[in-house]
Amino acid sequence: MYNNSEWIKDGYVNERIDKNLNLVEEINRLKKEKNAIIMAHYYQVNQIQDIADFVGDSLALAQQSAKTDADIILLAGVLFMGETAKILSPDKKVLVPDLNAGCSLADSCPAPEFAEFIAKNPGHTVVTYVNTTAAVKALSDIVVTSTNAVHIINSIPEDQPIIFGPDRNLGNYLQSISGRKMVLWDGACHVHEKFSVQKIVDLKKEHQDALLLAHPECKKPLLVMADFIGSTAALLNYSKSSDKSKFIVATESGIIHQMQKASPDKIFIPAPPMDSTCGCNDCEFMKLNTLEKIYLALKNELPEINIEDELRVKAIKPIHKMLEISEKLNL
């Protein structure tokens, strides 16, 4: 599925770079020369967010991938995002900085096992989170993101049983909000699983004027504590519009860069994980991407994402369904 050129070493182009090279200037030159666009997820490091042409969450990246007129899309995020871009834009060359930038949630749901799970629950509408491989999307009826998941679940007739995967925490949250009982796949995001409720309680005591913002992939005890629950984009928008000035943020810490840029006078405190003395909770896969890897990916046009056409045709249907519903609901 992926370009395995001899130039790719350890999942990325491993080539010596002149230390005197201005990477930002060279990346901008290559973008112009090759009609390339850089799309970055909110969880990327600050320097990548700042060099990107478009920064967004999973839904926004998918929407942008479907409509860009660039010849090359470089997706700075994790692997399933590059796959989604290629599924939606098969005529574009889609690059990722590092093939090792996977996703623990996508990895928790292998397609063969998920197919067996579906077979054991016949007659269900299969709804999957966007954090899945192309092969799992191809088994699905509708794909959702954390931005549109509640709306899409509510759009399904009440008498229609639903399978939801792979995130059990998001699934449980959706059940509590929608009132729908769903058959849930038992998967989770390693970042959102690691938040320490006790450390957050301690932070709340220390910063009593701070609101707790949480992503719905977090565990239920943390969500019960939260003042606001929402997708990455929703958390960002809430922090902009709120009249409060201090926030504890329970999602991957990369989003705080955009929060701080939008509201420089406000204070954002990353929620701490259980197993670290560090105050941040970072996705190790998102952080594999670097400016150096982006430069080399654009220069060599590798690593490239390729999806077999038969798989792409199956996988695009539930994504299109998601985008159609999102457009109707103005999400």
C-alpha positions in Angstrom: 0.0 0.0 0.0 2.9 2.4 0.7 5.8 3.3 -1.5 8.8 1.1 -0.4 11.5 2.8 -2.3 15.1 2.0 -1.5 15.4 5.7 -0.5 13.1 5.1 2.5 15.1 4.0 5.6 13.3 3.3 8.9 10.0 4.6 7.5 11.2 7.9 6.2 13.7 9.4 3.7 17.0 9.3 5.6 19.3 11.7 4.0 21.9 14.1 5.3 20.8 17.7 5.3 23.1 20.7 5.1 23.2 22.3 8.6 23.2 25.8 7.0 20.0 25.1 5.1 17.0 27.3 6.0 14.4 24.6 6.2 11.4 27.0 6.3 12.6 28.8 3.2 13.3 25.5 1.4 10.0 24.0 2.3 8.2 27.1 1.0 10.2 27.0 -2.2 9.4 23.3 -2.8 5.7 23.9 -2.1 5.6 26.6 -4.7 7.7 24.7 -7.2 5.7 21.5 -6.9 2.2 23.0 -6.3 2.2 21.2 -3.0 0.1 21.9 0.1 1.0 21.0 3.7 -1.9 20.0 5.9 -1.2 19.5 9.6 -3.2 18.2 12.5 -3.6 20.3 15.7 -1.4 17.7 17.5 1.8 18.5 15.5 4.7 20.4 17.0 4.4 24.2 16.8 7.0 24.6 14.0 5.0 22.3 11.7 1.7 24.0 12.5 3.3 27.3 11.7 4.6 26.1 8.3 1.4 24.4 7.3 -1.0 25.9 4.7 -3.9 24.4 6.6 -4.2 23.2 10.3 -7.3 21.4 11.5 -8.8 18.3 13.1 -9.7 15.1 11.3 -12.9 16.4 9.8 -11.4 19.6 8.6 -8.4 17.7 7.1 -10.7 15.3 5.3 -12.9 18.2 3.9 -9.8 20.1 2.8 -8.3 16.9 1.1 -11.5 16.5 -0.9 -11.4 20.0 -2.4 -7.7 21.0 -2.7 -6.4 21.8 -6.2 -2.8 21.1 -5.2 -0.9 18.4 -7.1 0.8 17.2 -3.9 -0.7 16.8 -0.5 1.7 16.4 2.4 -0.2 15.2 5.4 1.6 16.0 8.7 -0.4 13.9 11.2 -0.7 10.2 11.5 -0.9 7.5 8.8 -4.7 7.0 8.6 -5.0 10.8 7.8 -2.7 10.3 4.8 -4.8 7.3 3.8 -8.0 9.3 4.1 -6.5 12.1 1.9 -5.5 9.6 -0.8 -8.9 7.9 -0.7 -10.6 11.3 -1.2 -8.0 12.6 -3.8 -6.8 9.6 -5.8 -5.4 11.8 -8.5 -3.2 13.7 -6.1 0.2 12.5 -4.8 -0.1 12.1 -1.1 3.0 12.2 1.1 3.6 11.6 4.8 6.8 12.6 6.6 7.2 9.3 8.4 5.5 5.9 7.8 6.0 5.1 11.5 3.6 7.8 12.5 0.8 5.3 13.2 -2.2 5.5 15.6 -2.7 3.3 18.7 -6.5 3.5 18.2 -6.3 2.4 14.5 -3.9 -0.4 15.5 -6.4 -1.6 18.2 -8.8 -2.6 15.4 -7.3 -5.0 12.8 -9.6 -5.3 9.8 -9.9 -9.2 9.8 -10.9 -9.2 13.5 -13.4 -6.3 13.0 -14.9 -8.2 10.0 -15.5 -11.1 12.4 -17.0 -8.8 14.9 -19.5 -7.4 12.3 -20.4 -11.0 11.2 -21.3 -11.8 14.8 -23.6 -8.8 14.9 -25.6 -9.0 11.7 -28.1 -6.4 10.7 -26.3 -3.5 12.4 -25.3 -0.2 10.8 -21.5 -0.1 11.1 -20.2 3.3 12.3 -16.5 3.7 12.7 -14.4 6.6 14.0 -12.1 8.1 11.4 -9.1 6.9 13.4 -9.0 3.6 11.5 -7.2 2.0 8.6 -8.5 2.2 5.0 -9.4 -1.6 5.3 -11.6 -0.9 8.4 -13.3 2.1 6.7 -14.1 -0.3 3.7 -16.1 -2.5 6.2 -18.1 0.5 7.4 -21.4 2.1 6.5 -20.5 5.6 7.9 -17.3 7.1 9.2 -17.5 9.8 11.9 -15.1 12.2 13.6 -15.4 13.5 17.2 -16.9 16.7 15.6 -19.8 15.1 13.9 -20.3 11.8 15.7 -23.3 12.7 17.9 -25.1 14.3 14.9 -24.5 11.3 12.7 -25.6 8.8 15.4 -28.7 10.8 15.9 -29.4 10.7 12.1 -29.7 6.9 12.1 -33.2 5.6 12.7 -33.9 4.7 16.3 -34.9 1.2 15.5 -31.7 0.5 13.6 -29.0 -1.3 15.8 -25.5 0.2 15.6 -22.0 -1.1 15.8 -19.5 1.5 16.8 -15.7 1.2 16.8 -13.0 1.3 17.6 -13.0 3.8 20.5 -14.9 2.5 23.5 -14.6 5.8 25.5 -16.0 7.8 22.6 -18.7 5.1 22.1 -19.7 5.2 25.7 -19.9 9.0 25.6 -22.0 8.9 22.4 -24.4 6.4 24.1 -24.8 8.8 27.1 -25.5 11.8 24.9 -27.7 10.2 22.3 -29.5 7.6 24.4 -28.7 5.0 21.8 -27.4 1.6 22.9 -24.6 0.4 20.6 -22.4 -2.6 20.3 -18.9 -1.3 21.0 -15.5 -2.4 19.8 -13.0 -2.5 22.6 -10.3 0.0 21.5 -8.8 3.2 22.9 -6.3 6.0 22.2 -3.2 5.7 24.3 -3.0 9.4 24.8 -6.5 9.9 26.1 -6.3 6.8 28.2 -3.3 8.0 30.1 -4.7 11.1 31.8 -4.5 11.0 35.6 -7.8 11.9 37.3 -6.0 12.4 40.6 -3.4 14.8 39.1 -6.2 16.7 37.4 -8.1 16.9 40.7 -5.0 18.4 42.3 -4.7 20.9 39.4 -8.3 21.9 39.9 -7.6 22.6 43.6 -4.5 24.6 42.7 -6.3 26.5 39.9 -9.9 26.8 41.2 -10.8 29.4 38.5 -9.8 27.1 35.6 -12.3 25.2 33.5 -11.5 21.6 32.5 -11.8 21.0 28.8 -11.8 17.3 27.7 -11.9 15.3 24.5 -14.6 12.6 24.4 -11.9 9.9 23.9 -11.0 10.4 27.6 -12.3 7.9 30.2 -15.7 8.5 31.8 -14.4 9.7 35.3 -12.5 12.5 33.6 -15.5 13.4 31.4 -17.8 13.6 34.5 -15.4 16.2 35.9 -15.2 18.2 32.7 -16.7 21.7 32.3 -16.8 21.2 28.5 -16.4 18.1 26.3 -15.8 18.4 22.6 -13.6 17.5 19.6 -10.2 19.2 19.2 -11.8 21.9 17.1 -14.6 22.4 19.5 -12.2 22.7 22.5 -10.3 25.4 20.5 -13.5 27.3 19.6 -14.8 27.1 23.2 -11.6 28.5 24.6 -11.8 31.4 22.1 -15.4 32.3 23.0 -15.4 31.7 26.7 -15.2 34.7 29.0 -13.0 32.6 31.3 -9.3 33.2 31.3 -7.8 29.9 32.5 -8.2 26.3 31.2 -7.0 22.8 31.9 -6.8 21.0 28.6 -7.3 17.2 28.5 -6.3 16.3 25.1 -3.0 16.0 23.2 -1.0 19.1 24.1 -0.3 20.2 20.6 -3.7 22.0 20.5 -2.5 24.5 23.1 -0.3 26.2 20.5 -3.5 27.2 18.5 -5.3 28.1 21.7 -2.5 30.4 22.8 -2.3 32.0 19.4 -6.0 32.7 19.3 -6.2 33.9 22.9 -2.7 35.2 24.0 -4.0 36.7 27.2 -5.5 33.4 28.5 -3.7 30.6 30.4 -3.8 27.0 29.2 -2.5 24.2 31.4 -2.0 20.8 29.8 -3.6 17.9 31.8 -1.0 15.5 33.1 -0.7 11.8 32.3 -0.4 9.1 35.0 3.0 7.7 34.2 5.2 10.8 33.8 6.6 13.6 35.7 6.1 15.8 32.6 3.1 18.1 32.7 2.2 17.3 29.0 0.5 14.3 27.4 1.9 14.0 23.9 1.2 11.5 21.1 4.5 9.8 20.4 3.4 9.1 16.8 2.3 12.7 16.0 5.6 13.9 17.3 7.6 11.7 14.9 7.1 14.3 12.2 9.7 17.0 12.0 10.6 19.9 9.7 13.6 17.9 8.4 11.3 15.0 7.4 8.8 17.3 5.8 11.6 18.9 3.7 13.0 15.6 2.6 9.5 14.2 1.8 8.8 17.2 -0.4 12.2 17.1 -2.0 12.1 13.4 -2.8 8.3 13.0 -3.0 8.5 10.1 -0.6 7.1 8.3 1.4 4.0 8.2 -0.8 0.6 6.8 0.1 -1.0 4.5 -2.4 -4.3 2.8 -2.0 -5.4 -0.2 -4.2 -8.4 1.0 -6.3 -10.8 -1.8 -5.1 -10.1 -0.9 -1.5 -10.3 2.8 -2.2 -13.8 2.5 -3.8 -15.1 0.6 -0.8 -13.5 3.0 1.7 -14.7 6.2 0.1 -18.4 5.4 0.4 -18.6 5.8 4.2 -16.4 8.9 4.1 -18.6 10.5 1.5 -21.6 9.6 3.6 -20.0 11.4 6.6 -19.1 14.5 4.5 -22.6 14.7 3.0 -24.2 14.6 6.4 -21.7 17.1 7.8 -22.4 19.5 4.9 -26.2 19.2 5.5 -25.7 19.9 9.2 -23.2 22.8 8.4 -20.5 21.1 10.5 
